[in-house]
């Protein structure tokens, strides 16, 4: 990690032409930038240095993003720092969220779902091969590179991600987003990288019908549904969807993580592996765009409540001072 002393702007920023502000939040702001050496357009996220209690988590996020290099994962080009700020030079993504793009285009077929799912599962397999578990896969963390028809999807936000020691390594910290979180996380007896494939199952379910498999009016009921693996392929929304697609989803939304498809096995599933050999429908799944357009349905997709707090509320012990995810 490059460093510069003092509170001044880091010297490394001299290599960039800094442009307009793209966005800002409570703890950071993002600016458009152009690398002078090759004209590369990128985004520079400027944030205060993390507090001591969150430094380990932040350093892990940076280490993970430096470690991974995949066409379906957002790139971190460099990191600069001063005495009080950190500058993350990242791939520029201007196309918005995946589901918003589907609504804007207005046409989404099972063939489109196959192609999108193949990219996402390939990225998850790559992450797992690198010893990385994302732990918060959801539509809001899947952004489009730009607004063109050829735009690529990118997995983002590794703030809750973890580097593991292998297949048998278990994590214990409850983290993720309600609606996408795996049952074994809720059981709080330890979990592994299989949680990412459960989340992929939820996302693919939504891709094929436009609404989530698990939804309830409160977190307690939602978590009960998830732990029981209680969902349906509701008619008429699933009528146009192939049996192979339903089988793919069903083999991901398996409560027992040992029986759930891994990313490698998922890529070999006939729905993905044989797509070129059999006729995958290009018919518009109109229910998908209709349901995603519906404001209430789209709000259901957004896991606004941090799952750690939600789980503690479910247990009747809200703790506003919960530590950051570490394991």
C-alpha positions in Angstrom: 0.0 0.0 0.0 1.5 3.3 -1.1 1.7 5.9 1.5 2.5 9.6 1.9 3.2 11.4 5.2 1.0 14.2 6.6 -2.6 15.2 5.8 -1.8 16.5 2.3 -3.1 14.9 -0.9 -1.0 11.8 -1.7 1.7 12.4 -4.4 0.3 9.4 -6.3 -2.8 11.4 -7.2 -0.6 13.5 -9.5 -0.8 10.6 -11.9 -4.6 11.2 -12.3 -6.8 14.0 -13.7 -9.5 14.4 -11.0 -13.0 15.1 -12.3 -16.4 15.6 -10.9 -17.9 14.0 -7.8 -19.9 10.9 -8.6 -21.4 10.4 -5.2 -20.9 10.9 -1.5 -22.0 9.3 1.8 -21.5 9.8 5.5 -18.0 8.3 5.5 -16.7 8.7 1.9 -17.0 10.4 -1.4 -16.3 9.2 -4.9 -14.7 11.2 -7.7 -14.3 10.5 -11.4 -10.6 10.3 -12.4 -8.5 9.7 -15.5 -5.1 8.0 -15.4 -2.8 10.2 -17.3 -0.5 7.5 -18.5 -3.1 5.6 -20.5 -6.4 7.5 -20.3 -8.1 4.9 -18.1 -11.3 6.2 -16.6 -11.7 5.1 -13.0 -13.4 6.0 -9.7 -11.4 7.2 -6.7 -13.1 6.6 -3.3 -11.9 9.0 -0.6 -12.6 8.0 2.9 -11.4 8.6 6.4 -9.0 6.1 7.8 -10.9 3.4 9.7 -11.0 3.5 13.5 -8.7 1.1 15.2 -11.5 -1.3 15.9 -12.4 -1.6 12.2 -8.9 -1.5 10.7 -8.5 -5.3 10.5 -11.8 -5.6 8.7 -10.8 -2.8 6.3 -7.3 -4.3 5.6 -8.9 -7.6 4.9 -11.2 -6.0 2.3 -8.3 -4.4 0.6 -6.2 -7.6 0.7 -9.1 -9.5 -0.9 -9.6 -7.0 -3.7 -5.9 -7.0 -4.4 -5.9 -10.8 -4.5 -8.7 -11.3 -6.9 -8.8 -10.6 -10.7 -11.8 -11.8 -12.6 -13.9 -10.2 -15.4 -17.1 -10.4 -13.3 -15.5 -8.8 -10.2 -14.9 -5.1 -9.7 -11.2 -4.2 -9.9 -9.1 -2.4 -7.3 -6.3 -0.7 -9.2 -4.4 0.9 -6.3 -4.6 2.2 -2.7 -3.0 5.4 -1.5 -3.1 6.9 2.0 -2.2 9.9 4.0 -2.2 10.4 7.7 -6.0 10.6 7.9 -7.4 9.5 4.6 -7.5 6.4 2.3 -7.8 6.7 -1.5 -9.1 3.6 -3.3 -8.6 3.7 -7.1 -11.3 1.4 -8.5 -12.9 0.3 -11.7 -15.5 2.8 -12.9 -19.0 1.3 -12.9 -21.7 3.7 -14.2 -24.5 1.3 -15.3 -26.4 1.0 -12.1 -27.7 -2.2 -10.4 -28.4 -5.4 -12.3 -32.1 -5.6 -11.5 -32.6 -1.9 -12.4 -31.0 -2.7 -15.8 -33.4 -5.6 -16.4 -36.3 -3.2 -15.7 -34.9 -0.5 -18.0 -34.3 -2.9 -20.9 -37.9 -4.3 -20.5 -37.0 -7.8 -21.9 -35.5 -10.6 -20.0 -35.5 -14.3 -21.1 -34.4 -17.6 -19.6 -31.5 -17.5 -22.0 -30.5 -14.1 -20.5 -30.8 -15.7 -17.0 -28.5 -18.6 -18.1 -25.8 -16.2 -19.4 -26.0 -14.0 -16.3 -26.0 -16.9 -13.9 -23.0 -18.5 -15.6 -21.0 -15.4 -15.1 -21.9 -15.0 -11.5 -21.2 -18.7 -10.6 -17.9 -18.6 -12.5 -16.9 -15.6 -10.4 -18.0 -17.3 -7.1 -16.0 -20.4 -8.1 -12.9 -18.2 -8.7 -13.3 -16.4 -5.4 -13.6 -19.8 -3.5 -10.5 -21.1 -5.3 -8.7 -18.0 -4.0 -9.9 -18.7 -0.5 -12.4 -15.8 -0.4 -16.0 -16.1 0.8 -18.1 -13.0 -0.1 -20.8 -13.5 2.6 -23.1 -10.7 1.2 -24.0 -11.6 -2.3 -27.2 -9.7 -3.3 -28.5 -7.8 -6.3 -27.4 -4.4 -4.8 -23.8 -5.7 -5.0 -24.1 -6.5 -8.7 -23.4 -3.5 -10.8 -23.2 -2.9 -14.5 -20.1 -1.4 -16.1 -22.0 1.2 -18.2 -25.4 1.8 -19.8 -24.7 0.1 -23.2 -26.3 -3.1 -24.3 -22.9 -4.8 -24.1 -22.4 -3.8 -20.4 -20.9 -6.4 -18.1 -22.1 -7.2 -14.6 -19.6 -6.9 -11.7 -19.7 -8.3 -8.2 -18.8 -5.5 -5.7 -18.6 -4.7 -2.0 -16.2 -7.0 -0.1 -16.8 -5.3 3.2 -18.1 -8.5 4.9 -15.8 -10.9 3.0 -13.5 -13.3 4.6 -10.3 -15.1 3.7 -10.6 -18.8 4.7 -8.0 -21.6 5.1 -9.9 -24.1 2.9 -13.0 -26.3 2.6 -13.2 -27.1 6.2 -12.7 -23.6 7.7 -15.8 -22.5 9.6 -16.9 -18.9 10.2 -19.1 -17.9 13.1 -19.9 -14.2 12.8 -23.5 -13.7 11.7 -23.4 -11.4 8.7 -25.1 -10.9 5.4 -28.5 -9.5 4.3 -32.0 -10.8 5.4 -33.5 -12.7 2.5 -30.2 -13.8 1.0 -28.6 -15.3 4.2 -28.1 -19.0 4.3 -29.8 -21.2 7.0 -26.6 -22.4 8.6 -25.7 -18.7 9.4 -29.0 -18.5 11.3 -28.3 -21.7 13.2 -25.1 -20.0 14.5 -23.1 -23.3 14.7 -20.5 -22.3 12.2 -20.7 -22.0 8.4 -18.5 -22.2 5.3 -18.2 -20.9 1.8 -21.4 -22.8 0.9 -23.3 -19.6 2.1 -22.4 -17.9 -1.2 -24.1 -20.5 -3.3 -27.3 -20.2 -1.2 -27.3 -16.5 -2.0 -26.8 -17.3 -5.7 -29.8 -19.6 -5.5 -31.9 -16.7 -4.1 -30.7 -14.3 -6.8 -31.4 -16.8 -9.6 -34.9 -17.4 -8.2 -35.5 -13.7 -8.5 -34.0 -13.5 -12.0 -36.5 -16.1 -13.2 -39.7 -14.7 -11.6 -39.1 -11.2 -10.3 -39.7 -11.7 -6.6 -37.7 -13.4 -3.7 -38.3 -17.0 -2.6 -38.4 -16.0 1.1 -40.5 -13.0 2.3 -42.3 -12.3 5.6 -43.6 -9.3 7.4 -41.0 -9.6 10.1 -37.5 -11.0 10.5 -38.5 -13.8 12.9 -40.9 -15.3 10.3 -38.4 -14.7 7.5 -35.7 -16.5 9.3 -38.0 -19.4 10.1 -38.8 -19.8 6.4 -35.1 -19.7 5.5 -34.1 -22.3 8.2 -36.9 -24.6 6.9 -36.1 -24.0 3.3 -39.7 -23.2 2.8 -40.4 -21.7 -0.7 -42.5 -22.5 -3.8 -42.4 -22.2 -7.6 -45.6 -20.1 -7.6 -47.9 -20.3 -10.6 -48.4 -18.6 -13.0 -45.0 -16.8 -12.5 -43.0 -20.0 -12.9 -45.1 -21.6 -15.7 -42.8 -20.3 -18.5 -39.6 -21.4 -16.8 -38.0 -24.7 -17.7 -37.8 -27.7 -15.4 -34.0 -27.5 -15.7 -34.0 -24.0 -14.3 -36.2 -25.0 -11.5 -33.9 -28.0 -10.7 -30.9 -25.7 -10.7 -32.6 -23.4 -8.1 -33.8 -26.3 -6.0 -30.3 -27.8 -5.8 -29.0 -24.4 -4.5 -31.7 -23.7 -2.0 -30.9 -26.8 0.0 -30.8 -26.3 3.8 -28.0 -28.8 4.4 -24.9 -27.1 3.1 -23.2 -30.5 2.4 -25.9 -31.3 -0.1 -26.0 -27.9 -1.7 -24.3 -27.5 -5.1 -20.8 -26.0 -5.1 -19.9 -23.5 -7.7 -18.0 -26.1 -9.7 -21.0 -28.5 -9.6 -23.4 -25.7 -10.5 -21.3 -24.9 -13.6 -21.7 -28.6 -14.7 -25.5 -28.5 -14.2 -27.3 -29.1 -17.5 -29.1 -25.8 -17.3 -25.7 -24.0 -17.5 -23.4 -26.6 -19.1 -25.7 -27.6 -21.9 -27.2 -24.3 -22.7 -25.5 -24.2 -26.1 -26.7 -27.7 -26.9 -30.4 -27.3 -26.1 -32.9 -24.6 -27.0 -33.0 -22.2 -24.0 -36.0 -20.0 -24.4 -35.5 -16.5 -25.6 -39.2 -15.7 -24.8 -39.6 -12.6 -22.6 -40.3 -13.6 -19.0 -42.8 -10.7 -18.7 -43.5 -11.5 -15.0 -39.8 -10.7 -14.2 -39.9 -7.1 -15.4 -43.5 -6.6 -14.2 -42.6 -7.8 -10.6 -39.3 -5.9 -10.5 -41.1 -2.8 -11.6 -43.6 -3.0 -8.8 -42.3 -0.7 -6.1 -43.4 -2.9 -3.2 -41.8 -6.0 -4.7 -38.6 -4.1 -5.3 -38.5 -2.8 -1.8 -38.8 -6.4 -0.6 -35.5 -7.1 -2.4 -33.6 -4.5 -0.5 -32.2 -5.9 2.8 -32.2 -2.6 4.6 -31.6 -4.1 8.0 -28.2 -5.4 8.9 -28.5 -9.1 9.5 -26.5 -9.0 12.7 -28.9 -6.6 14.3 -31.9 -8.4 12.9 -30.7 -11.7 14.3 -30.2 -10.2 17.7 -33.7 -8.7 17.6 -35.0 -12.2 16.6 -33.3 -13.5 19.8 -34.7 -10.6 21.8 -31.2 -9.0 22.5 -30.6 -6.0 20.4 -27.0 -4.8 21.0 -26.2 -1.5 19.3 -22.5 -1.9 20.1 -22.0 -5.1 18.2 -18.4 -5.6 17.0 -17.5 -5.6 13.3 -17.4 -9.0 11.5 -14.1 -10.8 12.2 -14.7 -14.5 11.7 
